[in-house]
Every structure is written in C-alpha cells, then in structure tokens.
Amino acid sequence: MTDFIDFHVRSAFSFLEGASLPEDLALRASDLGHSALALMDRDNLCGAPRFYMAAKKLGARAHIGAEITGADGDYYPLLVENRTGYQNLCRLITSMKLRAPKGEATASEEELQQYAEGLVCLSGEGAPTRARFEKLVRIFGRRNVYAELQRHFHRDEEMRNQAAIDLGRSMKLPLLATNGVRHATPGERELLDALTAVRHKTTVMEAGQLLARNAERLLKSPRAMAYLFSDVPEAVEETAELSKRLDFTLANLGYEFPKYPVPPGETMNSFLRKRTDEGARRRYRPYHERARRQIERELALIEKLDLAGYFLIVWDLIEFCRREGILVQGRGSAANSAVCYSLGITAVDPVAMDLLFERFLSEERGEWPDIDLDLPSGDQRERVIQYVYERYGKRGAAMTANVITYRGRSAARDIGKALGFDPASLGRLSALVAHWGWRDPADTADRQFKQAGFDLNDARIRKFLSLYVAAQNLPRHLGQHSGGMVICQGQLDAVVPLEPATMPGRVVIEWDKDDCADLGLIKVDLLGLGMMAVLEESIELIRDHYGEEVDLAHLPQNDPRVYKALQEADTIGMFQVESRAQMSCLPRLKPKKFYDIVVQVAIIRPGPIVGKMLHPYLNRRQGFEKTICMHPSLEPILKRTLGVPLFQEQLLRMAMIAANFSGGEAEELRRAMGFKRSQARMREIETRLRSGMAANGIVGETQDPRVACRQLRTDRLRQRLFEVQLSGGVYRGHSQPAADGVLSSGDIGERRATPRSAFSSRGCDAVGMEVPSRAGNGQWPLVSAAGV
C-alpha cells in the first residue's frame, strides 16, 4: 500500500478560504487510507484542537502547522516538528497579530528568523527562484526546507513544478508532493467558490480567475497521489519520512494552571482547607455534622485531583470583588459544591438542597471543574477582567474565542449575495430560514422552502438551497466569548496564539471554550449581567435607607409575600420570571415553596417546551393528569418532577440507568446537548441511547419519550438559584420600594431600559425620584438615575 501524507491541507478555519471542517477532513482522510494528515490553515491554529481530537478518535496522527503571510507578500507554509517549534509558531502568530489591525497581520523576516527553531518550511506555491529558496534556507536552515510540488492540471503550475524540481535537486533540498487541499470532497468545490466570492465581496458570476480552476484541490487517496507523481516517486516517499520526523501532538502542550502563592509553611491544600473552614463557620449556622462530612469529602477529592490552586484563584477573584464592593455570585454546577458555598463563590447551600456534587466534580469525568462568576455588567465587570490581566500578565491571561459560524440567516445572506440575488429576493430568502438550533430531522430546508411556495425545480433556487445547507456550521470569523478567561503558569502565547480583541486592553486566544476543555486549558467565566447591577444597587439602597445588611446566602425562602406575587404573576423586575411566557405560566404552576421556583425557571426553556414537557408537568401539577413515570427504574429520578424530566441532572441519570451509560458517557451527552456546532453529534448520541435502551429491553415506540429528552438543553436551574432567590427576596419580599427605585433608573450598569409601567410611585418616592409622565407620543420616557 502506498504511504502518502498530505502536509498542505486548509480547512474552513482559514475563514472563507477552505470549505471543510477539520473533523470532516480527518474522517475523509481516514476513509481514503491516510495514516496521518497535516492541517495548515492561513495565519492561525483555530481548527487545530478539533482536527487533533478527530484524528485521535480515528487512530490517525494529526500534524500541526500554519501558512503564514509574510510582510514581503510571500506565504510561508510551516509545520511543527517538536514542542519548541509549536511554541515558536504560537509566538510568531501572536507577535504578528498583536501589532496589526484585525485581518492585516503579516510576519516580518526578522520575526520568521526569531521563531524559526523547531519549524519545517515548505516552498509553497510561490515562484520557485533560487533567490527565494536561498532565503528560506537562510531563515529556517537547509535541513528544514522542502521543495513543494502540486499538480492540479494547470500548465503554468507544471512549469513551476519543473523549476522547483531542478532547484531542489541542485540545492540538495528534498522534494515533497502535496495537493494544496481546500476541501474534502469534489462536491464542496462549489461551496468553496461561493465562499471565495463572499471573501472578495463579489458574485460567483463576476469572480472570474479568483475561483478555483477545477475541483482538483480535494483530499485524494495515497494511491491517487502516487499515480499523479509517478515521475517523481521520491516526492511521495518523502512524505512518510517527514511524518516520522514530526513528533509533536497537541497532547504535549505543556499547559499549567497558575500556582497560587501561599504564605511560608503552607501548601495550597492546607491554605484551601483553612479558608474553607473559616467560610463554612460563617455560612453554616450552626456548622452541622452533615455539612462537615460533605466538605471533607469534597476537599479530599480536590486534593486527590490537585485542584486546590484552581479553587484558590477563583476565591481570590471573589475576595477582590468583596474588597472593591463589587457584587459577584457563582453559577453553574459550582452551586452543587459545599466548598464553593463556604468560599463565598456561590450563595446557595447545596447540603440543605441535596444537590449532586458529582455534577460539578468527579474523578471519573477526568476534566477540570467549571466555575462561572456573574458580575454587574459594565465598568464593574471590566475592573475584574483587568485585575486578572494585572495579576497574571498580558501574556498570562486571555479571553476565550467565540467561533462565529454560518447559521440560518447568515448563511442565507452570504450565499444569496454570492449567487447574485437582488436585495428583495435575498430578504425574502433570509427571512424564510429558521434560527439555528436542533430541530426535528423531518424539518428540512427542502420542506421549509416547499411550504413557503418556492419552486424547487428552479435551478437557481436548487443551487441556493444546496449551498445554504452545505454552509451550515462552517466558521465565518472569530469573535470573543462573553466572559471566559484562560490563565496559565508562564506565558499563554507558548500554548495558543493570542490576538487583540476589539475592546482595548484585552487579548483573545484562538480557541473556543469547548476546544479549551478538550485540551485541558482552564477557564473562568466572568459574565456581565444587567440585573446584577440592579441587585447591587438594591442592596446599597436597602443599606442606606433601612439600615439592613443583606446576606445573600441567608435570605429566607418562605416569605409569603414572595409567593403571593409569584402566584399572581406580579413579577416585573423579578429576574428570570418576568417574561410574558413566565408570567402566563406562574398562575398555573402556583409556586408555594422554593423548589417550585426552581421548576418554574427551568420549565420555560426551549428544551422542555420543544420536548413537549411543559404541558404534561402543568397538567399533573394541577391534577388534570395522572403522574406516570416513563419506566419503573426511573421513578427515583423523576418522582419529584411528577414523572417529567426537566433538569439536566435527571437526563444524565436517566441515560445511566435506561441506556447503561457510564459516567463519562453521560458527561459526553451533557456536552453534546449544548454543542450547537453539529447535529451529527446529537445523532451519534441518539444512536447510542437507542442501542443502550434496547439492551435493557426498552424498544420500539417505548424509546421515543426517552429519546425526546435529548432536546433538553442546559436548564440553568442550578446556575440561577441564587439569582431567583435574591431577586424574589429583595425585590418583592423585603424592600420593594428600594428595588422599584433602582429598576426605574435607565442607566445603571448596562441593564435594559424598564418601561414606565414597571415601576411604582412608592418605589420612586423612596429614593427621591420623580415619577415621569407619559410623553406626547404616548411612550414612557426613561427615568434619569441622577437622583440615586
């Protein structure tokens, strides 16, 4: 069998210069018989984690590289040989991007020389002149330069090949065959043309020579490449030798989470124990035996997994906020941890609420915990972000990226423009497509277009439809995550390239949060919420006007005034339960205890609604329908929610019981449920769910209600417990006037403006604010916050 490895493969993460996802390229390469493949996107390593993880799953080697744009107008295809080379490539990309406007980064010859160690350079598709080849040898060393050959049936390209062969042999440089891959299969060539037109802001009809001449830049089999270069077999054989030489993988990143500085004589474990004990004695009144046992169990696991530094760093952020008077609360599965509660990270007692700690951290999951911190949006949050940069250095911390992908309307707009649709037709087409998200497999684009009255026999409409579907999920550009920050011991730019954010004073890594989790990079989410600004100022007003100090961890959960307001849907200003959908549901659910609020917040979500779980629960709650569990084995899990699965924790436990999922598989299911990039991943999970249920005798139609639970997204119940408790207790239960007054100000933090009908005169009177009157146009004006 011919052993050929392609070292010049571009994915869709070259942003409009490639038409296939890294995962698809890895899968196609495996199907064609490649033992390895190299990903070489333009000026970035954005797709490297997905490429590595996909190849690892397939048992193939994933070589890493990037095609760097030079300040001289040339391109430098670089491959990583070892860890030093990887660090240098990351630093090279970081250096060129941090000093240039977005999209204009180029590398100088000095930068290329500075970061050349550990990198292999291909001659690329530029002119094969002796001066150019000598320049590459001067920068990278003779041993690290390869004369690259590509054949796509172009006459001028073959002239370049012959010149490169002659130069390579005369200069004793090895010849290397590649295919300059831009797409995995022949059918994706048309999509590449459309993306090329988008990139150049033209149409496919007017793009001319900007488009690929043919479909030969697809991923080819080793046998096909050997046949193509049968006259220079050494160029094919050299690929296998080069693959042996490149011994770096992303498993060898060298990433370390920062070590928290502790006083002399202390270890991070002992210091964490002391801080936890101090906090537990403040939070638990009294510090009872059940809480002690739970905290000891958690600390033992934290020590075993060597996570003390992570908890101390998050605690340090909490302490900074406390010193600076910034309201902060943890959310997410951290609410299940008694240690987090004791450290002041969260404000809900997980022992009293009997929450599952393993949902937050377990030895089997084999990944770091994830703690999200909610902060008042605006300046307060930015102060915390800048504190992280100051403490860990501009190269020691960075925001995680957000990969902006083609979904629904964005794909329709760009594909429509590339095909030359007029604005009116383009508006009609883009308005037709649904917002992106998991949907019923029967709800296809074809079906939507037919129902809208489009003639699918029209060649132009058919072409638009096929390209629109093909573009879904492809990356469009790189954005910034709303609050995720990665920090490391040492310099982060030795682990992943950095680039400037649009906001001054910030830098962004090239990987999103899922890629960071896959490769073991630890992030802390610092999320800004307008309502946190409302709550922060409500607490201040309560302190100033009533002389009371609000302790978020000890707000009463049984105030009848709160439940009366909820049952009457008098909830404007109550975070999470003020929407029309929530207000229409509250009189039916009639919350009477705190757990009812938990259910109320969770049930008005896309997952339970699309999964048809809302009405069964409400009917059972009101006694109109019998409480029936899906299966006797699931009764302990579903009893509290009347046989209807509402929470993510329930779904995971159901999968473990009904489908024999392990804890690790259940965690994979959890991540897939929030994985918006690919419906294929959900289909794969569904197949495994059905197979597991069949093994337990759950077959045929009896599977469907359980599989329907795959629609559940993160219900954010545990993530929002403290917010529901706080907004209910402060706003309605104890100090409605103060909270009303804060809500009526229009410029506190970055919260949305509240309509005049949402606030009361007594609330404004309490803080000396004038109640505005309706303007002449019938609209309620915003109220100035100057009086607060």
Secondary structure, 3 states (H helix, E strand, C coil): CCCCCCCCECCHHHCCCCCCCHHHHHHHHHHHCCCEEEEEEECCCCCHHHHHHHHHHHCCEEEEEEEEEECCCCEEEEEECCHHHHHHHHHHHHHHHHCCCCCCCCECHHHHHHCCCCEEEECCCCCCCHHHHHHHHHHHCHHHEEEEECCCCCHHHHHHHHHHHHHHHHCCCCEEECCCECECCHHHHHHHHHHHHHHCCCCHHHHHHHCCCCCCCECCCHHHHHHHCCCCHHHHHHHHHHHHHCCCCHHHCCCCCCCCCCCCCCCHHHHHHHHHHHHHHHHCCCCCHHHHHHHHHHHHHHHHCCCHHHHHHHHHHHHHHHHHCCCCEEEHHHHHCHHHHHCCCCCCCCCCCCCCHHHCCCCCCCCCCCCEEEEECCHHHHHHHHHHHHHHCCCCEEEEEEEEECCCHHHHHHHHHHCCCCHHHHHHHHHHCCCCCCCCCCCCHHHHHHHCCCCCCCHHHHHHHHHHHHHCCCEEEEEEEEEEEEECCCCHHHCCCEEECCCCCCEEEEEEHHHHHHCCCCEEEEEEEHHHHHHHHHHHHHHHHHCCCCCHHHCCCCCHHHHHHHHCCCCCCCCCCCCHHHHHHHHHHCCCCHHHHHHHHHHCCHHHHHCCCHHHHHHHHCCCCCCCCCCHHHHHHHHHHCCCCCCHHHHHHHHHHHCCCCHHHHHHHHHHHCCCCCHHHHHHHHHHHHHHHHHCCCCHHHHHHHHHHHHCCCCCHHHHHHHHHHHHHHHHHHCHHHHHHHHHECCCCCCCCCCHHHCCHHHHHHCCCCCCCCCCCCCCCCECCCCC
